[in-house]
Amino acid sequence: MNRLILIIYFLFYLHLSFAQKIVYTEVSTRNQLPAAEITCILPDSEGFVWYGTNGGGVFRDDGYTVIPFRSDFNNPELLGSNDITDIAEDKINNRIWIGTKRGVYVLDKSDYHVYPLNCKELKSKSVNSLNIFSDGSIWISSNEKLYRLKNENSIPVIYPVIWDGYPKSVYDLYEDPDQQIWMLQWKGGILKYDSDEDNFIPLEWPFVEGPTCIIKDVASSNYWIGTWGNGIIRFNPTEKDVDKMYVTQDLFLNSGIDRKMINSIVQDSFKNYLWVTAMDDLYAYEITETGTLIAVNTEDFLPPGEKIVHNVTVDYSGNLWVSGDYPNAFIISFQQNESFKKINLPQVKNNIGIPVSPVKMLFENGNFWFWQKRSGLWVCQPESGIFDTYSKNDILAYLQKSNHRNGVYTI
């Protein structure tokens, strides 16, 4: 595989450079999707990517072809609504769960049959968030209530969503690496699930701006909380002093309000950056040794200007998938092979007057052999920097010297 990757990347332009380690890529199958806005993206455990759209239904992408699942002329009752609010994967039962503005639906990946969840409490209700956690439990929030199902046929346990005596909506649920579940309320606060008591315990929340997302730091005991108007806050639940429990990041003090309004947050596994979708753009932040954030310059790989982005999620290979309306859904990936270097090939162009355009390529014993249009066979020796061309006699002499005595050669 390493040889194949090296050959694919080698010599398609006169100057090749692999210095950039973070790469922006538009979703290649985006033109197969309807014009509807992509609201959520789910990379599943089998390598497929699922898109939820606003008005277009659900789509499964295998990298080549996009398959729709939506109500239309041919399937008028497949979904109660083509407005998709959330998608989750049940890896235990090989299901994809779909939250819409009119009910919850289940897709069986063994035959791709779609059917409504048989739960009268959730029938035709608008779904705010949908999560399936490590124990297989399904958590669905709708309006100002949270529902927990042991499986798709169980009777739900219903939790009222209250903050300071007032009903709130669940903005998101998060299960950390220790299987602790956290609830984030829209215009409310943060709550911690107590599995022994089967209820949510509110934590003190000293901010007017409500929390929208949370993630556990991979390298420390801290969490990072996105807010709707106060940027990102470092959170340490073991602290007793509220001022030490919640630490507002100074870099947001002079930021515009849109940058402080956070939709989602993830942490990559290559650089441990925090990647954040805000109201105006996708941002990356480096975590310092003292537990503060500094902004990462993204001008080298992100398109310029403000963007309309919604959520960012991580697939099983560590790539970041960003949903939004402008630009269209895109991928942030990381160049892992740092051995690539810039290679100049002036000799080929000087000799024949045209740029390098290899037709066939072979890697053998550290050398690259390529057949150049209008010129014939060339060899590249990366270690010595030698580039040379071979005549017919040279080729035959090389084959004899290399003990290639048998076979047919067309020159």
N, C-alpha and C positions, 0 to 999 in steps of 0.2 A: 504493500500500500504506500509506503514512503517513497518508493521509486516511482510509482505511478503519479503521485502528487508532484514530485519534482519534475517529471517530464511534462506534465500538464502546464506547469507554471513557467517552464523554461522557453525563452526565445520566441515569443510571439510579437515582440516589438524590438526595435533597435536598442532601446534603453529599458531595462527592467529594474524595478526597485521594489523591495519588500520591507522597507523601513517601517511602514505603517503597520501597527499591530492591532489596531481596532478598526473594524471594517463596517461600513454602512451598506446595506443591500435592500433594494425594494423586493417585495414578495413577487416572485417570478410569475405566479399565476393570478396576479391581481386583476388582469384584464378579463378573466373568466368570471369574476364576481360582479354582481349588479352594482349600480351606482350607490347603493345604500351604504351608509356609514358603518364601519366595523366598530362594534362596541366592546367586544371581548375576544380574546384568543386563548385557546387551550391546546398546547402540544401534549399529546397523550403518550402513554407508555409504549405504544407500538410504533411510534415515529410519525403518525399522522398529525396534522394540525387542523383544529376545528375553529371556525370563525362564527361568531354571533354578530348579526347585523341589526341595524335599526330599520326595520321594514322589509328586509330581504330574506329572513329566516336564518338557518344554520347551513354551513358548508364544510365539507371534509376535503382536505387538500393532501394529496400524496406526493406533491412536488411536481407533478405533471398534469394532473387532471383534478378539477374541482367538482364535487358531487353535491347538489343542493338537497336540502330537506326543508320544505316550506309548503305552506298552503297556497295552492294556485288553481288554475282551471282544471288540471288533471287530478289534483288531490286537495279538494276544497276544505277538508276537515282534518288535515294532517296535524296542524298546530292551531291552537286557539288564537294565536297572534304571531305574526312574523316579526314582531318587535322583541328581540332577544336581550335579556338583561344579564344573564350569567350562564356559564357552562361549567360542569365539573365531571370528573371521571371516577367511576366506581371500578377500581382495578380488581377487586375481589370477584365481582359478578360480571365483569366485562360489559359495563354499561356506560353510556354517556347520558348525563342528566342535563336537561335544558330548562332554564327558567325564562318565562315570557311575561308579558304584561297581562296575559290571561291564562294563568295556570302553569303547572309543571308537567314536563313530558320526559319520557325515558326512551332511549334508543339502544336496542340490543345489538351489539356489534357482531354477534354470530350470524345474524341474518338481516341486519339493518332495518328491522321493524321498529316503528315509532308508535308509542301508545301513551295515553294520558296517565298520570299517577292516580291510582285509585285511593284518593284521600279526600273525603268530602270537605274537610276543614280548609283545604287549599284549592278547591275546585274554582277555576276561573279567576283566582286572585292574582294580583300583580306581585311579582317576585322582586325583592330588593337585592338579595344575595343568596347564593347557593354554595354550600361547602360539603365535601365528603372527607372525613378525617381518617386517621390511620387505623382506627378500630372498625371502620366501615359505616359508622353512623353518618346520617344525612342531616344537615342543618339548613333550614330554609327560613329566611326572614321575609315577612310580608306585612306591609303597613306598620303597625306598632306591636307586632308579636313575633316571637321566634319559635320555630317548630323543630323538634328533634325526632327523627325516625330511626329505629334500629335497623330496619330494612324497608324495602318499598311496599311491603304488605302489612307493616305494623301500624298500630294506632299511635299518632304523634303525641309526644309530650309538649305542652305549650307553656312558654315562658312569657309573661308580660315584660315589655321593655320600658322601664321606668328610670327617670333621672330627676332627682330633687322633687319627687312627687308628681312629675308630669310624664305622660307617655311620649316615647321617642321612637324613631326608626333605627334599625340596625344598618350602619353603613358597611361594616365588614366584620367577619370573624377570622381569627388567625390561630392556627395550632403551631406552637413552637417545637423545636427539636426534642423537648422533654415531654411532649404531648399535653402541655398546658394550653388551654383554650382561652383566648382573650376576645372580648366583645368591644367594638367601637361604635358609638352611637352618633347619629347625625344630630348636630347641635346639642350634644350631651357630653358624656365623658367616657372613661374606660372602666371596664369591669372584668373581673377574673372569675373563671368558672371553678366552682368547688364540686368535684365529682362525688365526694362523700355525702354532701348535703343536697346535691343535685340542684344547685342554684347559682346565680351570678352575684358576686360580691363587688359592690362599687368601691373603687379607689378614689382617693382625693384627687381632684383635677382642678388645678389652680388657674386655668385659662378660660377666657371667654370663648375663644375659638375652639371648636370641637375637633376631636381626632378623626382621621379618615383611614389611616393604615398604620400597620406596625410590623416590624421584622426584628428577629433576634440577630445580634451581631455574631458573626462566625468566629471571631477572634477574642471575644471578651464576654463578660456577663451582662453587658448593656443591651438595651433595645433601642430602636429608632422609631419614633412616632411622627408620621406626617399629620399636619393639621390643616384646617381650612382657614388660613389667614395668618398663621404664625410660623410658617416654615416647618422645619424639622426640629424635633426635641429629642435629646438623649434621655433615656429613661432607665433607671436602675431600681427595680422594685424592692431590693433588699435594704435600701436606705430608709431611715426613719424620718429624717429631715426632708420636708417637701422641696426645699430649695436645692438639695443635693439629689433628690429623687428625679426631679425634672430639671434639665439644663437646656435652656434655649440657646441655639447656635447663633453666635454673633454675626456670622456672614449674612444673615437675613435681616439684620437691623436696618440696613440702608437699601434693601431690595424693594422692587416694586411689588404691589399687592398680588399681581398675578403669579409671580414666582413663589409667593408664600402660600398659595392655595394648591395643596398637594392632592393628587388623585390616587397615586399608587407608588409603591417603593419596593425594590428588590436589591439584593446584593449579589454581585457576580462572583464566580469561583476562581477567577484568574487573577484579578487585581484587588479583590475585596472592595471595589468601589460601590457606593450606593448609587443606584440609578432611579431617578425620580421623574414622574410625569406630573407637571404642574399645568396651570391654566394656559401658559404661553409657550411651553417648550419641554423638551426632554433634557434633563440635567444629570451630570455625574459629579459625585463628591468623593474625595479621598478622606479616609479617616486617619487622623494623626495619632502618634503615640500617646498623646494626652487626652484622646477621646473627643477631639473637636473635628469639625468638617472644614475642608477647603475645597473650593470649586476646581474642577478639572476643565481644561480648555478642550472643547469639543469641535472647534472650528475646522480641524483637519479632516474630520470624517462625517460630520452632520451637515446637511444642507443649511444655508444661512437663513436667517429670518425667523419670525415667530411661527409656531406650529400649533395645530389643534390635535392634541394627543390625549388618550384616555387612560389606558392601562399598560403596564409593562409586566411581562411574565418570563420565566426562564424555562427552557426545554431541558431534556435529559442530557444534552451535550454541552450545556452551559451557554447556549446562544440566547440572546434577549429578543423577545418578540414584542413589538409596540403596536398597539391598536390606536386608530384615530381616524380623522377625516382629512387632515392636510398636514404633511404629505400622507399618501395612502400607507397602509400598514407596512412596516419595514422591520428589518432584522439588524441587530448589532452582534457581530461575532468577533472572535479574538484569534489573532494569528499566533499559533502555538510554536511553530517551527522558527526559531531565531537564527538558523544557519543560512537562510537565504541572503544573498548579497547582490549588489548591482553589478551587472555584466555588460560591457560595451562590446559591440561587434562592428567596428568601423571597416575591418578588412573586407568583409563580404560586400558591403555596399560600394567600397572603393574599387573593387575588382570588377564587379558586374553592373554597377550603377543603379541597383534597385535595393530596397530594404530587405531584411531577412524575411523569408517566407517559407518555412520548412514544410515539406509535404509528409515525410516520414521521419521518425526519430527513434533512436535506440541508445540505451545506456548500457555500456559494457566496460568493466574494469576501470571505472572512474572516468571514462571518456564519454562524451556525447557525440553520436554520429547522426547527422541529419541530411536529408536529400533536399537541396535547395532548387526551387524552380529556376530553369534556364541556366543553371550552373553545375548541377550534379552533386557529388558527395563531398561533404565537409566534415571535419572532426574538430571538436572543441575539447581541449585539455584544461579544465578549470584550475588545476594546481599550478601549472606553469604559465597559464594565460595564452597558450599557443592556439591559433586557429589556422587551419590549413585545408586545402582542397586536394582531391585525389583524382588522378586520371584513371583510365581503364587499366593501364599497366600497373599503376600503383595499387589498385584494388586487388588485382589478381596476385600481386606479390604479397600483399598483406594477408590474403586468405591462405596462401601457401605457408607463410611464416607462422600463422596462427594455427597451423595443422587442420585447417578446414579443407580436408582433402576430398571429402565426399559431398555429393549434392550437385544441384543445378544452379547456376548463377546467370542472371540476365543483366547485361550491362548496356 
